[in-house]
Amino acid sequence: MTKVFLYSDGSARGNPGPGGYGTILRYTDPYGQVHEKEFSCGYEKTTNNRMELLGVITGLESLKFSCDVTVISDSKYVVDAFNRHWVESWQKNGFRKSDRKPVKNMDLWKRLLEDTGRHKVTFEWVKGHEGHPENERCDKLATTAADGENLLIDEGFNDSQI
């Protein structure tokens, strides 16, 4: 199984506001050559958490076959949901939290769960804005996308998700 590192970050200028994600995929082929691909996209009105999720989703969905993926993110929202097994509880409870309220960003969580099911995925948290080179690069990609022109519409966003 190919080992892939997926670095990702999300950004929103306001919450909600214009937002974007930045993602880097990296793997080393059997000959020792490192391959890397970057993704970023900006949206007119969204939230930081949606962009954190969409960055990981975009990276996973770009993989053409099942891989052993380590997701590295500064998003406790994403990392803790898997490492603390919140997503498992949400699934068992019909995507409701312990307070019985619906999970926010359910459309993206369901999509991410489908994507993680196709791969062997582990999640690692890194502290943001602390000089981690890939996290800094993803942050730059995300903020540049959020500040860009021709922003897309986040079709799944609605104001009740704030």
Secondary structure, DSSP 8 states (H G I E B T S, - for coil): -EEEEEEEEEEESSSSEEEEEEEEEEEE-TTS-EEEEEEEEEEEEE-HHHHHHHHHHHHHHH-SS-EEEEEEES-HHHHHHHHTTHHHHHHHTTSB-TTS-B-TTHHHHHHHHHHHTTSEEEEEE--TTS--HHHHHHHHHHHHHHTSSS-B--TT--GGG-
